[in-house]
Amino acid sequence: MGTNGSTMLEPLRQGLPPFDPSTVSSSASCALPARYEAVRGARQFTKSTLGQWGLGERFDDVALVVSELVTNALRHALPPAADTAASPQDPPVRLHLMRWTGRLVCAVRDPSEESPEAGDSLIDTPYPPDPSGSAESGRGLFLVDSFSDGWGWHPLAGTLRGKVVWALFRLP
């Protein structure tokens, strides 16, 4: 976990919504292990960070979105187990929380270059799920879209492989 500003944001420059990353007022980041228990850790990190920033009242919506983004990264973006020998300096999934005046962005970095819609599409999968239960994906991005003020994704730039999926929350 860390809270350094511009160096942490550098890998995300191409994946952020259209704001200037140099104007971020607060940021925090944590590496997440390639296990589903990482979702709980991401929620705890989010709760702690929002509390430090005086944004505890936004926890429920933000935590739901963080949980969905991290779950999608773990479910759809990680290579097979034999290929997950990522170094501690380059964890497979990383959560970034960034605060601007009036805005909060949650960004999840993962090693896949595939669009988030490829395996978890709002277009491919109806919501609510069909009664047969055959459509299990799609709910995550529907929830992200419903509980945030916008979301998007962008491939990482330069020598970095993967993408960043982000969600934006407007703050009062």
TORVEXKOL-231661 format. One record per atom (N, C-alpha, C): residue in three letters; x, y, z. Coordinates in pm, whole numbers, padded with zeros to 5 digits, always signed. Layout:
<atoms>
ALAXYZ
...
</atoms>
This chain:
<atoms>
MET+00084-00118+00000
MET+00000+00000+00000
MET+00088+00123+00000
GLY+00041+00224-00071
GLY+00118+00346-00073
GLY+00030+00464-00102
THR+00085+00581-00081
THR+00008+00701-00108
THR+00092+00805-00179
ASN+00191+00762-00258
ASN+00268+00865-00326
ASN+00194+00907-00453
GLY+00203+01031-00488
GLY+00119+01091-00591
GLY+00153+01058-00733
SER+00236+01137-00797
SER+00251+01127-00941
SER+00318+00999-00988
THR+00412+00942-00909
THR+00476+00819-00956
THR+00377+00704-00958
MET+00285+00700-00863
MET+00184+00596-00864
MET+00089+00614-00981
LEU+00061+00739-01016
LEU-00035+00765-01121
LEU+00023+00748-01261
GLU+00154+00750-01273
GLU+00215+00746-01406
GLU+00164+00629-01491
PRO+00160+00505-01440
PRO+00111+00395-01524
PRO-00035+00410-01563
LEU-00109+00493-01491
LEU-00252+00507-01517
LEU-00285+00622-01610
ARG-00188+00704-01646
ARG-00219+00825-01723
ARG-00309+00800-01842
GLN-00283+00692-01915
GLN-00364+00665-02033
GLN-00499+00604-01998
GLY-00517+00559-01875
GLY-00639+00489-01841
GLY-00737+00568-01759
LEU-00708+00694-01734
LEU-00794+00773-01648
LEU-00901+00846-01727
PRO-01007+00883-01658
PRO-01103+00972-01721
PRO-01034+01104-01757
PRO-01099+01188-01833
PRO-01029+01308-01884
PRO-01009+01417-01780
PHE-00923+01390-01683
PHE-00877+01492-01590
PHE-00726+01488-01594
ASP-00666+01591-01543
ASP-00520+01596-01535
ASP-00476+01523-01408
PRO-00404+01410-01421
PRO-00363+01337-01300
PRO-00276+01420-01207
SER-00209+01522-01257
SER-00123+01602-01170
SER-00204+01687-01072
THR-00335+01700-01095
THR-00418+01780-01005
THR-00486+01695-00898
VAL-00455+01566-00892
VAL-00515+01481-00791
VAL-00477+01532-00653
SER-00576+01538-00562
SER-00546+01591-00429
SER-00507+01480-00332
SER-00559+01361-00351
SER-00525+01248-00266
SER-00527+01122-00350
SER-00437+01029-00321
SER-00439+00902-00392
SER-00387+00793-00301
ALA-00434+00673-00324
ALA-00389+00557-00249
ALA-00399+00437-00341
SER-00313+00339-00317
SER-00306+00224-00405
SER-00276+00100-00323
CYS-00329-00013-00365
CYS-00290-00139-00301
CYS-00284-00250-00405
ALA-00185-00336-00388
ALA-00171-00455-00471
ALA-00265-00562-00417
LEU-00325-00638-00507
LEU-00418-00742-00467
LEU-00370-00877-00516
PRO-00374-00978-00431
PRO-00332-01111-00474
PRO-00432-01169-00575
ALA-00387-01262-00653
ALA-00470-01324-00757
ALA-00558-01432-00696
ARG-00636-01394-00594
ARG-00728-01485-00527
ARG-00856-01409-00498
TYR-00968-01479-00494
TYR-01095-01411-00472
TYR-01104-01345-00334
GLU-01023-01391-00238
GLU-01022-01324-00107
GLU-00976-01179-00122
ALA-00912-01146-00234
ALA-00865-01009-00257
ALA-00981-00909-00259
VAL-01101-00955-00290
VAL-01216-00864-00292
VAL-01240-00809-00153
ARG-01232-00894-00051
ARG-01250-00847+00087
ARG-01142-00746+00123
GLY-01017-00776+00086
GLY-00908-00683+00113
GLY-00928-00549+00043
ALA-00979-00553-00080
ALA-01005-00429-00155
ALA-01113-00346-00085
ARG-01215-00412-00033
ARG-01321-00341+00040
ARG-01265-00278+00168
GLN-01182-00353+00242
GLN-01124-00299+00366
GLN-01035-00180+00335
PHE-00954-00191+00228
PHE-00867-00081+00188
PHE-00950+00042+00150
THR-01059+00019+00078
THR-01147+00128+00037
THR-01210+00195+00159
LYS-01257+00115+00255
LYS-01320+00171+00376
LYS-01220+00257+00452
SER-01100+00205+00471
SER-00996+00278+00543
SER-00960+00409+00471
THR-00942+00401+00340
THR-00902+00518+00262
THR-01012+00623+00262
LEU-01135+00583+00236
LEU-01245+00681+00236
LEU-01262+00744+00374
GLY-01241+00665+00480
GLY-01247+00721+00615
GLY-01142+00828+00637
GLN-01019+00801+00591
GLN-00911+00900+00604
GLN-00943+01027+00525
TRP-01014+01013+00415
TRP-01046+01128+00331
TRP-01176+01197+00371
GLY-01241+01150+00478
GLY-01367+01210+00521
GLY-01483+01178+00428
LEU-01475+01064+00358
LEU-01578+01026+00262
LEU-01647+00896+00303
GLY-01647+00866+00432
GLY-01704+00741+00480
GLY-01849+00720+00438
GLU-01924+00830+00422
GLU-02065+00816+00385
GLU-02083+00762+00243
ARG-01978+00765+00162
ARG-01986+00711+00024
ARG-01943+00565+00016
PHE-01908+00505+00132
PHE-01848+00371+00130
PHE-01936+00268+00060
ASP-02066+00264+00090
ASP-02149+00156+00036
ASP-02144+00150-00116
ASP-02169+00263-00181
ASP-02169+00265-00328
ASP-02030+00238-00384
VAL-01930+00303-00327
VAL-01794+00288-00378
VAL-01746+00144-00357
ALA-01774+00086-00240
ALA-01729-00050-00212
ALA-01796-00150-00304
LEU-01922-00129-00336
LEU-01990-00220-00429
LEU-01922-00216-00565
VAL-01891-00097-00613
VAL-01826-00082-00743
VAL-01684-00141-00740
VAL-01609-00112-00634
VAL-01474-00168-00620
VAL-01482-00321-00622
SER-01577-00377-00548
SER-01592-00523-00543
SER-01616-00579-00682
GLU-01702-00515-00759
GLU-01733-00564-00894
GLU-01612-00552-00986
LEU-01542-00438-00981
LEU-01426-00421-01068
LEU-01316-00521-01035
VAL-01291-00543-00906
VAL-01187-00638-00866
VAL-01230-00780-00903
THR-01356-00814-00879
THR-01404-00947-00916
THR-01390-00971-01065
ASN-01427-00873-01146
ASN-01412-00887-01292
ASN-01267-00907-01330
ALA-01177-00831-01267
ALA-01035-00846-01299
ALA-00987-00987-01264
LEU-01028-01037-01148
LEU-00985-01171-01106
LEU-01047-01279-01194
ARG-01173-01261-01232
ARG-01244-01364-01307
ARG-01205-01366-01455
HIS-01186-01250-01514
HIS-01172-01244-01660
HIS-01035-01202-01710
ALA-00951-01145-01624
ALA-00829-01081-01675
ALA-00700-01151-01638
LEU-00706-01250-01552
LEU-00582-01314-01511
LEU-00549-01431-01603
PRO-00421-01450-01632
PRO-00381-01565-01712
PRO-00399-01693-01633
PRO-00387-01809-01700
PRO-00397-01936-01627
PRO-00296-01941-01512
ALA-00326-02021-01411
ALA-00245-02024-01289
ALA-00096-02042-01316
ALA-00060-02119-01415
ALA+00081-02144-01444
ALA+00153-02017-01489
ASP+00077-01919-01538
ASP+00137-01797-01592
ASP+00132-01679-01496
THR+00090-01701-01373
THR+00070-01587-01282
THR+00191-01562-01193
ALA+00308-01593-01239
ALA+00429-01570-01158
ALA+00472-01424-01167
ALA+00380-01335-01132
ALA+00412-01193-01136
ALA+00503-01159-01018
SER+00592-01066-01042
SER+00682-01026-00934
SER+00607-00938-00835
PRO+00653-00929-00711
PRO+00587-00842-00614
PRO+00585-00696-00659
GLN+00682-00657-00742
GLN+00685-00520-00791
GLN+00577-00496-00897
ASP+00527-00602-00957
ASP+00427-00589-01062
ASP+00314-00687-01036
PRO+00232-00659-00932
PRO+00125-00752-00899
PRO+00023-00759-01012
PRO-00047-00871-01025
PRO-00138-00886-01139
PRO-00255-00789-01134
VAL-00305-00756-01014
VAL-00420-00667-01001
VAL-00385-00561-00897
ARG-00417-00436-00929
ARG-00388-00326-00837
ARG-00509-00233-00835
LEU-00548-00192-00715
LEU-00658-00098-00695
LEU-00599+00039-00666
HIS-00647+00139-00736
HIS-00608+00279-00713
HIS-00734+00357-00679
LEU-00725+00439-00575
LEU-00830+00533-00540
LEU-00770+00672-00552
MET-00837+00758-00627
MET-00786+00893-00649
MET-00898+00993-00625
ARG-00861+01101-00557
ARG-00960+01203-00525
ARG-00917+01336-00585
TRP-01007+01394-00659
TRP-00993+01531-00705
TRP-01097+01613-00631
THR-01092+01743-00642
THR-01198+01825-00585
THR-01328+01789-00656
GLY-01423+01737-00581
GLY-01553+01705-00639
GLY-01561+01573-00712
ARG-01453+01495-00715
ARG-01456+01368-00787
ARG-01373+01263-00715
LEU-01419+01140-00722
LEU-01344+01025-00672
LEU-01340+00924-00786
VAL-01222+00869-00812
VAL-01208+00767-00915
VAL-01150+00641-00852
CYS-01214+00529-00880
CYS-01164+00397-00844
CYS-01114+00334-00974
ALA-00990+00290-00976
ALA-00934+00230-01097
ALA-00871+00096-01061
VAL-00900-00005-01140
VAL-00842-00137-01118
VAL-00759-00172-01241
ARG-00631-00196-01216
ARG-00538-00233-01322
ARG-00526-00385-01325
ASP-00529-00443-01445
ASP-00511-00588-01458
ASP-00426-00618-01581
PRO-00376-00741-01593
PRO-00282-00773-01700
PRO-00345-00804-01836
SER-00477-00806-01845
SER-00542-00841-01971
SER-00557-00719-02060
GLU-00541-00741-02189
GLU-00562-00632-02285
GLU-00701-00641-02347
GLU-00781-00735-02301
GLU-00916-00753-02354
GLU-01010-00647-02295
SER-01103-00603-02376
SER-01205-00511-02331
SER-01284-00574-02217
PRO-01326-00495-02117
PRO-01405-00554-02010
PRO-01536-00614-02061
GLU-01585-00567-02175
GLU-01708-00622-02229
GLU-01692-00763-02284
ALA-01567-00804-02312
ALA-01545-00933-02376
ALA-01601-01049-02296
GLY-01589-01044-02164
GLY-01638-01155-02084
GLY-01748-01116-01990
ASP-01784-00989-01985
ASP-01880-00943-01885
ASP-01960-00828-01944
SER-02031-00856-02050
SER-02089-00749-02130
SER-02232-00715-02093
LEU-02259-00586-02091
LEU-02396-00541-02076
LEU-02476-00573-02203
ILE-02409-00577-02314
ILE-02476-00601-02442
ILE-02504-00749-02461
ASP-02405-00833-02428
ASP-02420-00977-02451
ASP-02512-01044-02351
THR-02525-00988-02232
THR-02598-01055-02127
THR-02711-00967-02077
PRO-02833-01018-02079
PRO-02945-00935-02031
PRO-02938-00918-01880
TYR-02990-00808-01832
TYR-03007-00787-01690
TYR-03148-00736-01668
PRO-03224-00791-01578
PRO-03183-00900-01491
PRO-03158-01029-01568
PRO-03084-01121-01506
PRO-03051-01244-01577
PRO-03176-01320-01620
ASP-03162-01395-01727
ASP-03278-01471-01774
ASP-03315-01577-01672
PRO-03443-01616-01667
PRO-03489-01709-01564
PRO-03421-01846-01570
SER-03367-01884-01684
SER-03302-02014-01694
SER-03172-02018-01616
GLY-03117-01900-01581
GLY-02993-01895-01505
GLY-02870-01912-01591
SER-02887-01914-01723
SER-02770-01937-01809
SER-02686-01813-01828
ALA-02740-01696-01800
ALA-02664-01572-01816
ALA-02612-01527-01681
GLU-02487-01561-01651
GLU-02434-01529-01519
GLU-02346-01406-01517
SER-02289-01368-01629
SER-02207-01248-01627
SER-02289-01132-01679
GLY-02236-01013-01666
GLY-02308-00896-01712
GLY-02361-00813-01597
ARG-02392-00877-01486
ARG-02446-00803-01372
ARG-02343-00707-01315
GLY-02215-00746-01317
GLY-02111-00663-01258
GLY-02103-00525-01321
LEU-02096-00520-01452
LEU-02087-00390-01518
LEU-02219-00313-01510
PHE-02330-00385-01504
PHE-02458-00317-01482
PHE-02455-00246-01348
LEU-02405-00313-01244
LEU-02397-00252-01111
LEU-02300-00135-01110
VAL-02185-00152-01175
VAL-02088-00042-01183
VAL-02154+00079-01248
ASP-02225+00056-01357
ASP-02291+00164-01429
ASP-02401+00229-01344
SER-02471+00148-01267
SER-02583+00198-01186
SER-02538+00278-01064
PHE-02429+00236-01000
PHE-02389+00297-00873
PHE-02281+00404-00887
SER-02219+00416-01005
SER-02119+00520-01025
SER-02177+00626-01118
ASP-02103+00736-01133
ASP-02146+00843-01223
ASP-02085+00828-01362
GLY-02019+00719-01385
GLY-01959+00691-01515
GLY-01844+00593-01498
TRP-01814+00520-01604
TRP-01702+00427-01600
TRP-01647+00412-01739
GLY-01527+00357-01747
GLY-01464+00334-01874
GLY-01340+00250-01856
TRP-01267+00234-01963
TRP-01143+00156-01955
TRP-01050+00204-02063
HIS-00923+00169-02047
HIS-00822+00208-02145
HIS-00705+00113-02134
PRO-00647+00072-02246
PRO-00525-00009-02237
PRO-00412+00073-02177
LEU-00321+00007-02106
LEU-00204+00075-02053
LEU-00111+00113-02167
ALA-00034+00216-02145
ALA+00053+00270-02250
ALA+00197+00222-02231
GLY+00274+00242-02335
GLY+00418+00215-02327
GLY+00448+00067-02314
THR+00540+00035-02225
THR+00583-00104-02209
THR+00491-00183-02118
LEU+00397-00117-02054
LEU+00307-00186-01963
LEU+00199-00260-02041
ARG+00172-00382-01999
ARG+00067-00461-02062
ARG-00054-00463-01971
GLY-00169-00465-02031
GLY-00291-00473-01953
GLY-00380-00353-01976
LYS-00471-00334-01883
LYS-00567-00224-01895
LYS-00602-00171-01757
VAL-00670-00059-01758
VAL-00726+00001-01638
VAL-00875+00017-01662
VAL-00956-00031-01568
VAL-01100-00008-01571
VAL-01129+00086-01455
TRP-01199+00196-01483
TRP-01222+00297-01381
TRP-01369+00330-01366
ALA-01404+00379-01248
ALA-01539+00428-01222
ALA-01525+00562-01151
LEU-01612+00653-01188
LEU-01611+00790-01138
LEU-01730+00814-01045
PHE-01702+00880-00933
PHE-01809+00923-00842
PHE-01796+01074-00824
ARG-01906+01146-00841
ARG-01906+01289-00812
ARG-01926+01307-00661
LEU-01851+01401-00606
LEU-01859+01429-00462
LEU-01928+01562-00442
PRO-01999+01576-00331
PRO-02067+01704-00304
PRO-01969+01818-00282
</atoms>
